[in-house]
Amino acid sequence: MKGKAAGVTIVIPAKNEAETLPALLSKIQSGLPGFGILVVDDGSTDDTAAIARKHGAKVVSLPYSLGNGGAVKAGVRSVETERLVLMDADGQHSPEDIPRLLEGMDRGLDMVIGARDRESQANFGRATANSVYNRLAGWMVGRNIPDLTSGFRAADTGKFREFLYLLPNGFSYPTTITMAFFRAGYSVDYVPITAAKRVTSSHISPLKDGVRFLLIIFRVGTLYSPLKIFFPLSVAFFLMGTTYYVYTYAVLNRFTNMGAVLFITSLLIFLIGLVSEQVTNLLYSRRND
């Protein structure tokens, strides 16, 4: 590997992962000697922190669970190297793929993400939802995005920290940081990987987190370019209003209240998108302060 091992810290957010951590940490230590390992104990109730320390990892213990994104932010704040690697503690990500991520950074990339194949998805529903995320994000940025929600990535530490204030504490942090890098004009690329099946149970509840589908869709849009979401909606309502007006004028010979509502809705949606665009620009201008 071309990269300097001393300049890389592997950050592993972990919540009740005492069963999978020993094997994962052993693989990292044997295959990537000299790399820093930082385990963020996200309010675990098992021996996650003790096992991490036993295997020589630096541990950041949170007093209670902040969520995956919150654990990631706590870990990134503690990184002292120029580069970091983020990976899950559940055994899905292979340490053997880390050099492939870092090779991309050696070529000058700012972030390299491990893109899971379809067989690596947890289930059909998750695969379908992720496919929608990928297509929407790809349309927003004008690039093919094979895996928007992957938590396995290597990045420039300083540039990653620029957007910590944007990251949510929940499980959608990969979406946010990826779109933030694209929005800032940083270089992002993907490396294909095959993720293993989880050994422990997922912390994501299908019922509780089902609403994330729509929320992430809107979050992607408002993070990158709100007008790309709001303007087509505004045009759609304007066309509906025009069509309805032509129909009612031809049949009833008058302009109805519903036609007015559709035109006003079109205008309001456009103005909301315009304001959102300005807010987004202000958010990203913070990185230059």
LINUR-V791516 format. One record per residue. N is the residue number from 0. NEAR is the number of other ideal C-beta (glycine too) atoms within 10 Angstrom. D_LAST is the distance of its C-alpha to the last C-alpha in whole Angstrom. Layout:
BEGIN
n: {N/N}
near: {NEAR/NEAR}
d_last: {D_LAST/D_LAST}
END
This chain:
BEGIN
n: {0/1/2/3/4/5/6/7/8/9/10/11/12/13/14/15/16/17/18/19/20/21/22/23/24/25/26/27/28/29/30/31/32/33/34/35/36/37/38/39/40/41/42/43/44/45/46/47/48/49/50/51/52/53/54/55/56/57/58/59/60/61/62/63/64/65/66/67/68/69/70/71/72/73/74/75/76/77/78/79/80/81/82/83/84/85/86/87/88/89/90/91/92/93/94/95/96/97/98/99/100/101/102/103/104/105/106/107/108/109/110/111/112/113/114/115/116/117/118/119/120/121/122/123/124/125/126/127/128/129/130/131/132/133/134/135/136/137/138/139/140/141/142/143/144/145/146/147/148/149/150/151/152/153/154/155/156/157/158/159/160/161/162/163/164/165/166/167/168/169/170/171/172/173/174/175/176/177/178/179/180/181/182/183/184/185/186/187/188/189/190/191/192/193/194/195/196/197/198/199/200/201/202/203/204/205/206/207/208/209/210/211/212/213/214/215/216/217/218/219/220/221/222/223/224/225/226/227/228/229/230/231/232/233/234/235/236/237/238/239/240/241/242/243/244/245/246/247/248/249/250/251/252/253/254/255/256/257/258/259/260/261/262/263/264/265/266/267/268/269/270/271/272/273/274/275/276/277/278/279/280/281/282/283/284/285/286/287/288}
near: {12/9/19/13/14/11/16/25/22/25/24/28/28/27/22/19/27/18/16/20/25/14/11/28/22/12/14/22/16/9/13/20/8/10/20/19/20/22/29/30/27/26/16/22/9/15/16/26/20/14/22/29/15/12/16/10/21/17/18/18/15/19/6/7/17/19/20/24/21/21/26/26/22/20/24/22/11/14/21/11/17/15/21/25/29/26/23/19/27/24/19/22/24/18/19/12/19/23/17/16/27/24/16/20/22/14/10/7/19/19/23/24/29/27/20/24/13/9/9/18/18/16/10/9/12/14/15/12/18/20/15/13/22/17/13/20/25/14/14/19/19/7/12/10/22/16/26/23/21/23/22/24/25/29/24/18/17/12/16/26/16/18/23/16/10/17/20/17/15/16/18/22/25/22/22/19/27/25/25/23/23/20/20/14/8/17/15/20/15/21/19/13/22/12/24/12/10/13/13/14/8/13/15/14/8/11/6/8/15/12/9/18/13/9/13/24/17/12/16/25/22/19/24/21/20/21/16/17/20/22/16/12/15/21/13/14/20/17/12/16/20/14/12/18/18/11/12/15/13/8/8/9/7/9/13/14/7/13/20/13/13/21/18/12/17/20/14/13/20/18/12/15/21/15/12/17/17/10/11/18/12/9/16/17/9/11/15/7/4}
d_last: {35/33/30/30/31/30/26/27/27/28/27/30/29/33/35/39/39/41/44/41/39/42/43/39/38/42/41/37/39/42/40/37/38/35/32/30/31/29/31/29/32/31/34/37/40/42/42/38/37/40/41/37/38/41/40/38/34/32/31/29/31/30/32/32/31/28/29/28/24/24/26/24/20/22/23/20/19/22/22/22/23/21/22/23/26/27/30/32/35/38/39/38/36/38/36/38/36/33/34/34/30/29/31/29/26/28/28/24/23/20/22/26/27/31/33/36/39/41/43/40/39/41/43/44/42/38/39/39/36/34/36/35/31/31/33/30/27/29/29/26/24/28/28/31/30/32/31/28/29/30/28/29/26/25/21/19/18/14/14/16/14/10/13/15/14/15/18/22/24/27/28/26/23/24/24/20/19/21/20/16/17/19/17/14/16/17/21/23/27/30/32/36/37/40/39/41/43/42/44/43/42/39/37/36/39/40/41/38/35/37/35/32/33/32/29/28/29/27/24/24/24/22/19/20/21/23/25/27/28/29/30/33/34/34/36/38/39/39/42/44/44/45/48/49/49/51/54/54/55/57/59/59/58/55/51/51/48/47/46/44/42/41/40/38/37/36/34/32/31/29/28/26/25/23/22/21/19/17/16/15/13/11/11/10/7/5/6/4/0}
END
